[in-house]
Amino acid sequence: MLLSGKNAVIYGAGGSIGRHVAAAFARDGAAVYLCGRNAGSLEAVADGIHAEGGIATVSTVDALDAGAVSDHANEIEASAGPIDISFNLIGVTDDQGTELTKMSKADFLRPIAIGAEAHFNTATDAARKMEARGSGVILALTATPSRLALPLVGGFGAYCCAIEGFYRGLAAEVGPVGVRVAWLRSAGSPETFADDVAADERGDQAGIAESDYLEQMKNDTLLKRFPRAEEVADAAVLAASDRATAMTASAINVTCGQIVD
């Protein structure tokens, strides 16, 4: 198991991608600490992990509350030992589907402000703790609008760009002492689509709204499909593991070839 003996904190663990990452980390041996604002969704994820023999602990933590983030991390390190992996997967309540010229300033700025504050809080707190002992991995999730000119993504594209820029700078600062920073860049997984954007587990559309747009998006990938949430989670396991010790300040491309590096 790639993450055996490691402690992993996952913010947004009750979300559509977070729950897959949490389960994958636990299956590969990590003790996972599930954080978010909705205790019910976190408990459901933990129950699934426990059913498979994994270790999961639930805490209601708002990533926008820097004090709560720090206090929670301190509690983990006091009771279970060092945090080896910190992964921020929170949602940013972005408005997609509206043209920028018809969008309010508040709707545009919301995901940028929420994302910047939450990632700053979780990543810098983890970085301080990891720097002190000279090891650790800090991860995030972004998406293709950070690199591609896509319509109707509102402030989400700017959010992705801002977060990637932040993590590049953080990687440069903490790298010399052995702390790695990376982010997974996804093309979007069917499991995260809204109810009117249904798709099957292979990423094939099944009667979706805006079907022409999504069909074009899918066909723009080299694999002609979207990445499944479990595939994103598997890539996260690798990035967090000691098999990726030369990887930092980098995007892990899980776009099924929508972006070609």
C-alpha positions in Angstrom: 0.0 0.0 0.0 1.4 3.3 -1.1 0.2 5.4 1.9 0.7 2.9 4.7 1.3 4.7 8.0 0.6 8.2 6.7 -1.9 10.7 8.2 -3.9 12.6 5.6 -6.2 15.5 6.2 -8.8 16.0 3.5 -10.8 19.2 3.4 -14.1 18.9 1.5 -14.0 15.2 2.1 -17.8 14.9 1.8 -17.8 16.2 -1.8 -18.2 14.3 -5.0 -14.4 14.1 -5.6 -13.4 14.3 -1.9 -15.2 11.2 -1.0 -13.4 9.2 -3.7 -10.0 10.6 -2.7 -10.7 9.8 1.0 -11.7 6.2 0.1 -8.6 5.7 -2.1 -6.2 7.1 0.5 -7.7 4.8 3.1 -7.5 1.8 0.9 -3.9 2.5 0.3 -3.2 2.5 4.0 -3.5 6.2 5.2 -5.4 7.2 8.3 -7.7 9.9 6.9 -9.1 12.9 8.7 -12.3 14.0 7.0 -13.1 17.7 7.2 -15.9 19.8 6.0 -19.0 21.8 7.1 -21.6 19.0 6.6 -21.2 16.4 9.3 -23.7 14.1 7.7 -21.9 13.7 4.4 -18.6 13.2 6.2 -20.1 10.5 8.4 -21.3 8.7 5.3 -17.8 8.7 3.8 -16.3 7.5 7.1 -18.9 4.7 7.3 -17.9 3.4 3.9 -14.2 3.6 4.8 -14.8 1.7 8.1 -16.8 -0.9 6.3 -13.7 -1.7 4.2 -11.4 -1.8 7.3 -10.0 1.7 6.9 -9.3 4.4 9.4 -11.3 7.6 9.2 -12.0 10.4 11.7 -14.7 13.0 11.1 -14.4 16.7 12.1 -16.6 19.6 11.2 -14.1 22.2 10.1 -14.7 25.3 8.0 -11.6 25.9 5.8 -12.4 29.6 5.8 -11.8 29.7 9.5 -8.0 29.8 9.9 -8.1 29.3 13.7 -10.3 26.2 13.3 -8.0 24.8 10.7 -5.0 25.3 12.8 -6.6 24.0 16.0 -7.8 20.8 14.2 -4.4 20.1 12.7 -2.8 20.6 16.1 -5.2 18.1 17.7 -4.3 15.5 15.0 -0.6 16.0 15.5 -0.9 15.8 19.3 -2.9 12.6 19.2 -1.9 10.7 16.1 1.5 12.2 15.0 2.6 14.3 12.1 0.3 15.2 9.2 1.9 13.8 6.1 -0.6 14.8 3.5 -2.9 17.9 3.3 -5.4 17.9 0.5 -7.9 20.8 -0.1 -10.9 19.7 -2.2 -13.5 22.2 -1.0 -16.3 23.6 -3.3 -16.2 27.3 -4.1 -19.9 27.9 -5.0 -19.1 29.1 -8.5 -21.7 30.2 -11.1 -21.2 28.5 -14.4 -23.4 28.8 -17.4 -23.7 32.6 -17.3 -21.9 34.9 -19.7 -19.3 37.1 -18.1 -21.0 40.2 -19.5 -24.3 39.1 -17.9 -22.8 38.1 -14.6 -22.7 40.2 -11.4 -19.4 41.1 -9.9 -20.3 39.3 -6.7 -20.9 36.1 -8.6 -17.6 36.4 -10.5 -15.5 37.1 -7.4 -17.1 34.6 -5.1 -15.2 31.5 -6.1 -11.9 33.4 -6.3 -12.3 34.9 -2.8 -13.5 31.6 -1.2 -10.9 29.5 -2.9 -8.0 31.9 -2.2 -8.8 32.2 1.5 -9.5 28.5 2.1 -6.4 27.3 0.3 -4.3 29.9 2.0 -5.5 28.8 5.4 -5.1 25.0 4.9 -1.9 25.0 2.9 0.1 27.5 4.9 -0.9 25.9 8.2 0.2 22.5 6.8 3.3 24.0 5.4 4.4 25.4 8.7 4.0 22.1 10.4 5.7 20.2 7.6 8.6 22.6 7.3 9.5 22.1 10.9 10.2 18.4 10.3 11.3 18.6 6.7 8.7 16.4 5.0 5.1 16.4 3.8 2.8 16.7 0.7 0.3 19.5 0.1 -2.2 18.8 -2.7 -5.1 20.7 -4.4 -7.5 20.1 -7.3 -8.0 22.5 -10.2 -9.5 22.1 -13.7 -8.9 22.8 -17.4 -10.1 26.4 -17.3 -6.8 27.2 -15.8 -5.2 26.5 -19.1 -7.9 26.6 -21.8 -10.1 29.5 -23.0 -13.5 28.1 -22.2 -16.8 29.9 -22.3 -19.4 30.1 -19.5 -17.1 29.2 -16.6 -17.6 32.5 -14.8 -15.0 33.1 -12.0 -14.0 29.4 -11.9 -11.3 29.8 -14.5 -9.8 32.8 -12.6 -10.0 30.8 -9.4 -8.1 27.9 -10.9 -5.4 30.2 -12.2 -5.1 31.9 -8.9 -4.8 28.7 -6.9 -2.2 27.2 -9.3 -0.1 30.4 -9.0 -0.4 30.3 -5.2 0.8 26.7 -5.1 3.7 27.3 -7.4 4.9 30.1 -5.1 4.4 27.9 -2.0 6.3 25.0 -3.6 9.3 27.3 -4.3 9.4 28.4 -0.6 9.0 25.0 1.1 10.8 22.8 -1.4 14.3 23.4 -0.1 13.3 21.7 3.2 11.7 18.7 1.6 8.0 19.6 1.4 6.2 18.9 -1.9 3.3 20.8 -3.4 1.3 19.7 -6.4 -2.2 19.9 -7.8 -4.3 17.6 -9.9 -5.8 19.3 -13.0 -9.0 17.6 -14.1 -11.3 17.9 -17.1 -14.3 17.3 -14.8 -15.7 13.9 -13.7 -19.2 12.7 -14.5 -19.9 12.2 -10.8 -19.5 15.9 -10.3 -22.0 17.0 -13.0 -25.2 18.6 -11.9 -28.4 16.6 -11.9 -29.3 17.9 -15.4 -25.8 16.8 -16.7 -26.1 13.1 -16.1 -23.5 10.7 -17.4 -22.7 7.1 -16.9 -19.6 5.7 -15.1 -17.5 5.7 -18.3 -18.1 9.4 -18.8 -20.5 8.9 -21.7 -23.4 11.3 -21.7 -26.9 10.0 -21.1 -29.5 12.5 -22.0 -27.7 15.6 -20.7 -28.7 19.2 -20.9 -26.3 21.3 -23.0 -25.4 18.1 -24.7 -23.8 19.7 -27.7 -21.4 21.6 -25.5 -20.4 18.6 -23.4 -20.2 16.4 -26.4 -17.6 18.8 -27.9 -15.8 18.9 -24.6 -15.6 15.1 -24.5 -14.5 14.9 -28.1 -11.8 17.4 -27.5 -10.1 14.9 -25.2 -7.7 12.4 -26.7 -9.4 9.5 -24.9 -12.9 10.8 -26.0 -14.2 10.7 -22.4 -14.1 12.5 -19.1 -11.9 11.3 -16.2 -13.8 9.3 -13.7 -13.6 10.4 -10.0 -11.9 7.1 -9.1 -9.2 7.8 -11.7 -8.6 11.3 -10.2 -8.4 9.7 -6.7 -5.9 7.1 -7.9 -3.7 9.8 -9.3 -3.9 11.6 -6.0 -2.7 8.5 -4.2 0.4 8.4 -6.4 1.1 12.1 -6.0 0.8 11.8 -2.3 3.1 8.8 -2.0 6.8 8.2 -1.8 6.7 7.0 -5.4 6.4 10.7 -6.4 9.2 12.3 -4.3 10.7 14.1 -7.3 7.3 15.8 -8.2 6.6 19.3 -6.9 5.3 22.7 -8.2 3.5 20.7 -10.8 0.1 19.9 -12.2 -0.8 16.2 -12.5 -2.7 16.0 -15.8 -5.9 13.9 -15.3 -7.8 15.5 -18.2 -8.0 12.4 -20.5 -5.9 14.4 -22.9 -8.1 17.6 -23.0 -4.8 19.4 -22.2 -1.7 18.1 -23.8 1.6 19.0 -22.0 
